[in-house]
């Protein structure tokens, strides 16, 4: 059977460590597994608890970061350390239920590359958690064009080849769904259980919503325009230049129609500023095109991902280069 790696970032969750281990053991008694805990700068004795459970079971791996780097960095550290063919992620607050993992693994065998959890009967506070989450999920669906309803659920199961293509930073752990879909992964979402927090304190606050919105813009840009930045900056530049020319033409017409002189007409100033702004956008687009080529060519990267191949003993081009 394939090895399942379960990655769990932790920040001040001392009381939840042992119950989490017990639940994983109970849920996965027939599945080979390893637990990868990442202590993201805890100050409450979480690492001491992790050391105890690691001594009791060699399947439990523990990483301790030097300071609090954030959930995305901790998640990436756990994904890098995981050795399984299939990788699951969980929150360390026991609101996700490891008992859902066998169901998700069975669904993965239907040909999907990733199974996402959708929290049913969510047990969170309405104002601080549910309403911001509903708003953020709606916005993500509209901006990225992704049909799933719950992007904040950490409970997910993914194949190794999908995980290897992830690079998480900022608040990007919330956009894992979008990032794996950009790889061409086959993804579905199923309802999972959600429990109220019984120990520890939630680290979520409303300021994180602002950071999520900024990262959403990053994901949208990288997903749509990473290999063609001139399309977005060039369009803005041409638009600004067109408005600038229109403003200047109107000011000329007004001058000869008995209106104010061009230097006294605010439309002329608007046209000049819009024209300069357009030139700047076009320059950004050209620089973006140059950087795109440097990024892909200097690192041997390709603007595509191959799912599978036939009769290519050396593998597709990126694998040949790596070999």
C-alpha positions in Angstrom: 0.0 0.0 0.0 1.1 3.6 -0.6 2.5 5.6 2.3 0.3 8.4 3.5 2.1 11.5 4.9 0.0 13.8 7.1 1.4 17.3 7.4 0.2 19.3 10.5 1.6 22.8 11.2 1.3 23.8 14.8 1.4 27.1 16.7 0.8 26.9 20.5 -1.3 23.7 20.4 0.3 21.8 23.3 -3.0 20.3 24.5 -4.0 19.1 21.1 -0.9 17.1 20.2 -1.6 13.8 21.9 -5.3 13.7 21.0 -4.4 14.3 17.4 -1.9 11.4 17.4 -4.6 9.2 19.0 -7.2 10.1 16.4 -4.8 9.5 13.6 -3.9 6.0 14.9 -7.5 5.2 15.3 -8.6 6.4 11.9 -5.7 4.8 9.9 -5.2 1.4 11.5 -5.2 -0.2 8.0 -3.2 2.4 6.1 0.6 2.9 6.3 1.2 6.5 7.5 3.6 9.0 8.9 2.9 12.2 10.8 4.9 15.3 10.0 4.4 17.9 12.7 5.9 21.4 12.1 6.2 23.6 15.2 5.9 27.2 13.9 7.6 29.0 16.8 5.3 27.8 19.6 5.8 29.3 23.1 3.5 27.1 25.2 5.5 23.9 25.4 4.2 22.4 22.2 7.6 21.2 21.1 8.1 19.3 24.4 4.8 17.4 23.7 6.0 16.7 20.2 9.3 15.3 21.5 7.4 12.9 23.7 5.1 11.5 21.0 8.0 11.3 18.6 9.9 9.1 21.1 6.9 6.8 21.4 6.4 6.2 17.6 9.0 6.4 14.8 6.3 7.2 12.3 6.0 10.6 14.0 8.4 13.2 12.6 8.8 16.6 14.1 10.3 19.9 12.7 10.8 23.0 14.8 11.2 26.3 13.0 13.5 29.0 14.5 10.6 31.4 14.9 7.0 32.0 13.8 7.2 32.1 9.9 3.5 31.7 9.3 1.3 28.9 8.3 2.3 28.9 4.6 6.0 28.6 5.4 5.3 25.9 8.0 3.1 24.0 5.6 5.8 24.1 2.9 8.4 22.8 5.4 6.1 19.9 6.2 5.5 19.1 2.5 9.2 19.2 1.8 9.9 16.7 4.7 7.0 14.3 3.8 8.1 11.1 2.1 4.7 9.6 1.3 3.2 8.9 -2.2 0.1 10.6 -1.0 0.1 13.6 1.3 -2.7 14.9 3.5 -2.8 18.2 5.4 -4.6 19.0 8.6 -5.0 21.8 11.1 -3.6 21.1 14.5 -6.6 22.4 16.4 -8.6 19.1 16.1 -11.4 20.9 14.2 -10.5 18.7 11.2 -11.3 15.0 11.8 -8.7 12.4 10.7 -11.5 9.9 10.5 -12.4 11.6 7.2 -9.1 10.6 5.6 -10.0 7.0 4.6 -13.0 8.3 2.7 -10.9 10.9 1.0 -8.3 8.3 0.1 -11.0 6.1 -1.4 -12.2 9.1 -3.5 -8.6 9.7 -4.7 -8.5 6.2 -6.2 -11.3 7.3 -8.6 -8.8 9.1 -10.7 -8.5 12.4 -9.0 -5.2 14.1 -8.2 -6.5 15.9 -5.1 -9.5 15.7 -2.8 -10.5 18.8 -0.9 -12.6 19.0 2.3 -15.7 21.2 2.6 -16.6 21.9 6.2 -20.1 20.8 6.9 -22.0 22.4 9.8 -19.0 24.6 10.5 -18.4 25.1 14.2 -16.9 28.6 14.3 -18.0 32.1 15.4 -20.3 33.8 13.0 -18.8 37.3 12.9 -15.1 36.6 13.2 -14.9 33.4 11.2 -18.0 32.5 9.1 -18.9 35.8 7.5 -15.3 36.7 6.5 -14.9 33.2 5.2 -18.1 33.2 3.1 -17.1 36.6 1.6 -13.5 35.4 0.8 -14.7 32.2 -0.7 -17.2 34.0 -2.9 -14.5 36.5 -4.1 -12.0 33.7 -4.8 -14.6 31.8 -6.9 -15.4 34.9 -8.9 -11.8 36.1 -9.4 -10.2 32.7 -10.2 -13.2 31.1 -11.8 -13.0 28.0 -9.5 -16.4 26.3 -8.6 -15.5 25.0 -5.1 -17.2 26.5 -2.1 -14.7 26.1 0.7 -11.1 27.3 0.1 -10.2 27.7 3.8 -10.5 24.0 4.9 -7.0 22.7 5.5 -8.1 19.0 5.3 -7.1 17.8 1.9 -5.4 14.8 0.3 -3.0 15.1 -2.7 -0.8 12.9 -4.8 2.9 13.4 -4.6 3.3 14.8 -8.1 0.8 17.6 -7.3 2.6 18.5 -4.1 6.0 18.7 -5.8 4.8 21.6 -7.9 3.8 23.8 -5.0 5.7 26.8 -3.7 4.0 28.4 -0.7 4.7 31.8 0.8 2.8 34.7 2.2 -0.8 33.4 2.8 -0.6 31.1 -0.2 -1.7 28.0 1.8 -5.2 29.3 1.3 -4.8 29.1 -2.4 -3.4 25.6 -2.7 -6.6 24.7 -4.6 -5.9 27.3 -7.2 -2.2 26.5 -7.4 -2.8 22.8 -8.1 -5.6 23.5 -10.6 -3.1 25.7 -12.5 -1.0 22.6 -12.8 -3.9 20.9 -14.6 -4.7 18.6 -11.6 -8.0 16.8 -11.4 -9.7 18.0 -8.2 -13.0 17.4 -6.4 -14.4 18.5 -3.1 -16.4 16.4 -0.6 -18.1 17.3 2.7 -16.1 16.6 5.9 -16.8 16.9 9.6 -15.9 20.0 11.5 -15.6 20.1 15.3 -15.6 23.1 17.7 -12.2 24.0 19.2 -11.9 22.6 22.7 -8.3 23.5 23.6 -5.9 26.3 22.6 -6.7 29.7 21.1 -7.5 30.5 17.5 -4.8 32.5 15.7 -7.3 33.9 13.1 -8.1 37.6 13.1 -9.7 39.9 10.6 -6.4 41.4 9.5 -5.6 38.1 7.8 -8.5 38.8 5.4 -6.6 41.8 4.0 -3.5 39.7 3.3 -5.6 37.0 1.7 -7.1 39.6 -0.7 -3.6 40.8 -1.7 -2.4 37.2 -2.3 -5.5 36.6 -4.3 -4.3 39.3 -6.8 -0.9 37.6 -6.9 -2.5 34.2 -7.7 -4.7 35.7 -10.4 -1.8 37.5 -12.0 0.5 34.5 -11.9 -2.1 32.1 -13.1 -3.3 34.3 -16.0 -0.3 36.4 -17.0 2.9 34.9 -15.7 4.1 33.9 -19.2 2.6 37.0 -20.9 2.8 40.1 -18.7 2.7 42.4 -21.7 -0.9 41.4 -22.1 -2.0 43.0 -18.9 0.5 45.9 -18.7 0.3 46.6 -22.4 -3.5 46.7 -22.3 -3.4 49.2 -19.4 -0.8 51.2 -21.2 -2.7 51.4 -24.5 -5.8 52.3 -22.6 -4.1 55.1 -20.7 -2.5 56.4 -24.0 -5.9 56.4 -25.7 -7.5 58.4 -22.9 -4.6 60.8 -23.1 -4.9 61.4 -26.8 -8.7 61.8 -26.4 -8.1 64.4 -23.6 -5.6 66.4 -25.8 -7.9 66.3 -28.9 -10.9 67.5 -26.9 -8.8 70.4 -25.4 -7.7 71.4 -29.0 -11.3 71.4 -30.2 -12.4 73.5 -27.2 -9.6 76.0 -27.8 -10.7 76.7 -31.4 -14.4 76.7 -30.4 -13.8 79.6 -28.1 -13.1 77.7 -25.0 -10.1 78.1 -22.6 -6.6 77.7 -23.9 -4.9 74.4 -23.9 -2.6 75.2 -20.9 -5.6 76.4 -18.9 -7.7 73.4 -19.8 -7.6 70.5 -17.2 -8.4 68.0 -20.0 -5.0 68.8 -21.6 -3.2 68.1 -18.3 -5.2 64.9 -17.9 -4.2 63.8 -21.4 -0.5 64.5 -20.7 -0.5 62.6 -17.4 -2.5 59.7 -18.9 -0.1 59.5 -21.9 2.9 59.3 -19.5 1.2 56.7 -17.4 0.6 54.6 -20.6 4.3 54.7 -21.5 5.1 53.6 -18.0 2.7 50.6 -18.2 4.2 49.6 -21.6 7.7 49.8 -20.1 6.6 47.5 -17.2 5.2 45.1 -19.7 8.4 44.9 -21.7 10.5 44.5 -18.5 8.1 41.7 -17.4 8.6 39.9 -20.7 12.3 40.0 -20.2 12.1 38.8 -16.6 9.8 36.0 -17.7 12.3 34.7 -20.2 15.1 35.0 -17.7 13.0 33.1 -15.1 12.2 30.1 -17.4 15.4 29.9 -19.4 17.9 30.4 -16.6 16.4 27.7 -14.4 15.5 25.3 -17.2 11.8 25.7 -16.4 9.0 25.1 -18.9 5.6 26.9 -19.0 3.8 23.6 -18.9 3.4 20.5 -16.8 3.3 17.0 -18.4 0.9 14.6 -16.7 2.1 11.4 -18.4 3.9 10.1 -21.5 4.4 7.1 -23.7 7.5 5.8 -25.5 9.8 8.5 -24.1 12.4 6.6 -22.2 14.2 9.8 -21.1 10.9 11.4 -20.1 9.5 14.7 -21.4 11.8 17.7 -22.0 12.0 19.0 -18.4 12.9 15.6 -17.0 15.5 15.1 -19.7 17.2 18.4 -18.7 17.1 17.4 -15.0 18.7 14.1 -15.7 
